[in-house]
């Protein structure tokens, strides 16, 4: 049985907002208004076999995963306004390769329909002023949609909704400043999981000494409130980000300080130096302008990305994550797309203790890596068949926390029409 639950008329709400904005375009006070409309259907069909789907140390089970994900992008763009609406339906089906052990849940009980919706708007009423609102909704089982540094193996269904109004202003002397407020709401289907609400204020002071260099002082202040009320906290993070751009490369370095203050009685406040450094390269060269960390423009002939970072996680028990990421790809003979990517993460927990395999009580520490390789065939510029294989592994100092999972095959059909 496949489970689908999306908030009442959510898709219709987003679509109506988009249509209201689009229909309002002719009313904007712009002479000689040129309007560009965007309509892009999309589709993704894939299948994979995990040798340890539930990521357990013992009792590994091989499970097939099938994904059918049609979607559409709608947009409107003028000299002053840009609006993009995206919707993707993600239908996941799971199937045990072998018989299910007695007392365990069949994999197909986890079948569900996920939904990914986003609405992004930018409006420039004046040359120096930019107003914007981003809103996104995602229904999924995968915890990394909430926290990229997550070490969780849970498959609980949840909804994540993020709303971000913003304002940016450009000064004459290469300075600009921006203020964003982000509201994030997490709602789990399982009653044993604590829902949460985050209120985050983000301030940026940006200086561009020349067209290839950007200095960005970023301050983030936020609160996290859980329904169970057992781990509420306030976080402050300050970071200086420097980016240097060349024709084919971009270098980023961000260094800051993250302080987290807990409301729970008896819990000590925590702080850590946070950083992220990266290098991004691609050929042909991307358009000029600021290049965001990890953002590879659609299907360059050659690409690579390397990064190292350190920060707190935002999901589950607190730990400091050290992550190293690599991603490289190349298109051979105009049709064969080869790509290798992976990461290695060290997770040092703050207040989580357990027994080691030898029966000694110690603070938890995990080493996790994920490596995959793919070969794709480009039937057309917008249609690709990809075969993927990979392995992921977690090595923990605590008993029953290790796992090893191999991705035996993964066929992925992606089409942008």
N, C-alpha and C positions, 0 to 999 in steps of 0.2 A: 504494500500500500504506500503510495507516495503522498507526502504531507506538504501542504501549501497553506500558508497563512500570511496574508499581506494586509496591512491596516486598511480599513474601509476606504475604498475609492482613492487609494494613494496614487495609482497611476493616473487616474482621471484628474486628481488635484494638480499634479505636476503638469499634465498636458494642458489643462485649462489655464494655469498660470502662464505657460509658454504661449498659448494662443492669444491671451489678453495682451501680453507684451508685443507679440507680432502685429496684432491688429492696431496697436497704439502707435506703431512706427510712423504711419503717414501723418499722425498728429503732432510729431515732434517738430519743434521750431527750427527746422534746418532747410535752408534754401537749396534747390538742386539736389535733393536727397537721392542717392543711389543705393538701392537695397539689393543685397545678395542673400539668396535663400540656400540653405544646405539641407539635403535629404540623402542619408547614407544608410541603407540597410546593411546588416552584418550577420554573420553566422559562424559558429564554431562547434564542431562535433569532435569528440575525442573519447578514447578508451584507454584504460591502463590496468595493470595487474601489480598490486602491492603484495610482497611476500609476508609482510607483517603489518597489516592494515591498521590494527588497533595499537601498534607501537608498544608492545609489552615485552618484558624480559623473557617470559616463559609462555608457552601455549600460543605460538605464532599462528596466525590464520591468513591464508592467501585469499584476497578479495579482488574481484574486478570492479572497476568504477567506470561508468559511462556518463558522459556529459553531453547534453544538447543545449546549445546556448544561442538562440536567435536574438537579434537586437536591432535597434535603429537609433540614428542620430539625426536630430532636427535642429536647424539653426537659422538665425537671421543676423546679418551684419551690415552696418552702415558706417559712415565716417566717425560717428559718435557712439554707436551702440553695437554691442555684440552679445548675443544670447545663444547658448547651446543647451539642448535637452538630450540626454542619453538614457536609453532603457535597454537592459539586457535581462532576459529570462534565463535562469540557470536550472535546468532540470537534471538532477543527479539520481542515478540508479546504481545500486550496489548488488553484487551477486557473489556468494561464496563459491570458491572453486571446488571445495570438497564438502562433505557432510558437516553440519554444525555440531560441535561437541554438546553433550547433554548438559542442560542448565544454562547454556549461553545464548545470547540474542543473535538471531539471524541477521546478516548484514543488510538484507533488503528491508528490514524494519527501519533503517535509517534513510530510506529514500525520501527526497523532499524536493520542492521547487523553491529556488532562491530567486530573489529579485534585486537588481542593482539599478537605481535611478539616480540621476544627478541633474541639477539645473544650475548653470553658471551664467551670470550676467555681469557685464561691464558697461558703464555709461560715463562718457566724458562731456559734461555740460559745458566745460571750459577747457582750454588747452592744457592747463596745469592740474586740473582736478579730475580724479577718477573715482567713481563710486561703483561698488560691486556687492553682489550677494551670491554666495555659493550655498547650495543645499544638496545633500546626498542622503540616500537611504539604501541600506544593504541588508538583505536577509541571507544568512549563511550559517554553516557549521564550523567554519575554519577561523581559529582564534587570531591568526595573523592579520585578518582584515581589521581587527581592533588594535592590535599591537604588533608591529613588524618584528620586534625583538622577542616575541612570545616564545616560551619554552614549553607551552602547554600541549598535551596530546588529546585534550577533551574534544568531543564532537557534539557538544550541546548546540541546539539551534538558538539563534538570537538575532535580534534586530539592532542595527546601529544607525542612528540618525545624527547627522552633523549639519548645523546651520551656521554660516559665517558671513555676517555683514562686514563691510570694510570701506575705508576711505584712504586714498593716497593723494598727496599733494607734491608737485614738483616746484622747487625753487629755481631762481634764475641761475645761481652760481653752482650748478652741478649737484646740489643737495636735493633730496626728496625724503618724505617721511610718510609713514603709513600706520594706521591703527586698525586692528581686526579684533572682533569678538567672536569666539567660537563656542557654541553650545553643543554638547555631545550627550546623547541619551542612549543607554544600553538596556535592552529588555530581553531577558532570557525566557524561553518557554518553560524550562525546568524550574520548579519552585524552590529547589535546593540551592540555586545560584542567586547571588545578590545582584539585582539591577543597580545601575549607577547613573549619575548625572554629573557632567563636568562643565564648569564655566571657566573659560580661558580668555585672557586678554593678551594680545600680542602687539608689541610696538616695535617698529623698525625705523632707524635713522640711517639713510643710505647716502653714500658719497661716491660719485664717479669722477675720479681725477682725470680720466681720459676714456675713450670709447671702448677700451679693452680691459679696464680694471674697475672693480666694484668693491667698496668697503661697506659692510652692513653691520651695524650694532643692533642686535635683537634682544629684546627683553620679553619674557613670558611669565605671567602670573596666573595661577589657576587653582581651583579647588575641586576636589573629587568627593562626592557624597554617595555613599552606598545605602541601599534600603535597609540592610541588616545593621548598618551603623558601627561595624566592628573595626573598620580600617580607613575611616575618612582621613583625608590629609589635604594640606596646602603645599603647592610647589612653586618655587621661584627659580627661574633659569635665565642667566645672562650669557650672551655669546657674541663674540666678534667673528664675523665671517669675511674672508677675503677671497675674491675670485679674479683670476687672470686668464684672459682668453687670447688664443692665437687662431690661426685659420683652421687648423685641424684638431686642436687640442684645447682643453679647458682645465685649469687647476683650481681646486677649492680647498680652503683650510678654515675650519671653524673651531675656536677654543672658547670654553666658557666654564661656568660653575652652576651646579644644580643643587638646590637645597629643598629637602622634603620634610615637612613638619606634620606629625601625626597627632590626631585628637585622642587616640586610644591611651588610656592611663597606663603608665608603665612602659610605653614604647618610646625609645629614644629617637630624637630627630636624626636624619641622615643627610649626608652631603657627599658630593663627588665632583671631581673635575670631569667635564664632558667635552668631547672633541669629535670632529669628523674631518678627515682629509681624503681627497679623492683626485683622480685624474680621469678624464673622459676624452676619448679620441674617436673620430669617425671620418670616413672618406666615401663619397664627396663631403666637402665641408658643409656644416649646417648654416642656416641664416645667421647673420650677425645679430648680436644682442646677448643678454644674459642667458647662460645655459644652466639649467637647474640640475642638482646632483642626481646622477643616475638616469637622466632623461636622454634616451637615444631616439633621435628622430626616425620616422618610419623608414625601415629597410634601407640603411646605407649599404654600400658594397662591402666595406670593412668597418669594424667597430670594436672598441674595447673599453672596459670600465674597471678601475681598481679603487678600493676604498678601505679605510680603517676607521673605526669609531668606538666610542665608549659612552655609555649613559645608563640610567636606570630603566628598567622595564616598566610598563604601565598595566600589566595584567597579572593577577595572581600574587603569590608571595614575592616580596621585594628581593631583587638581586641587581648587581651591577653587571651589565653585559659588555663584553669586548668582542666586537665582530669584525672579521676581515672578509671582504667580498671581491670576487673576480668574475668577469663576464667578457667573452670575446667571441666574435663571429666574422665570417667572410662568405661571400657568394662567389663560387667557382663556376666558370663556363656559363655565366649569366643565368643558370638555373639551379645549381646545387648550393643550398644554404646550410653551412656547417656552423654549429655554435656549441661552446662549452661554457658552463657557468657553475658557480658554487659559492659556499660561504663556510667559514669556521667561526664558531662562537664559544667563548668561555663565559659561563654564568656563575658568579660568586654570590651565593645567597647571604642575606643579612641576618635573618633570625629563624631560618629553617634548619632543624636538626633531625637526625635519624641515625639508624644503626648501619654500620658498614657491613659488608659480607662477613667480616671477622667478629661482628657483635660489638663493636666499639661505637660509642655515641660521638658523632662529629657533625659540624656544620656542613650543609650540602654544597657541593660544587660539581658542575656539569661541564663537559666538553661535547659540543654538538657540531657535526658537519653534514653538509648536503652538497653532493656533486652530481651533475647530469651533463650528458652530451646529446646533441640532436643533429639529425641530417634531414633537411627539407628539400622538397622539389617544388619549384615555382612553375605551376602550369601557366599562370598569367601573372601580371604584376600584382594582382589582388587575390589570387587563389593559391594556397600552399598546402601540401601534404607533408607532415613532419613525423619522423620516427624518433622517439626519445628513450633513453635508458639512463638509469642513475642509481645512486645509493645514498641513504641517510643513516646516520648513526649517532647515538647519544651514549657517552661514557660517563657515568656518575659514580661518585665515591660512596653513595648509599646503596643498600641492597634493594633489588627489585625496581630500580629506576633506569637501568640500561635498556636500550633497544637497538635493533639493527633491521633496517627495512630496505629491500631492493625493489627498484622499479624495473620490472622485467621488460615491459614494452609499453609504449604510449603512442598511439596513432592520433594525430591531431590534424583536422581539416579546418582551415581558417579562410574565410572569404569576406572581402570588403567590396561590396557591389557598387 
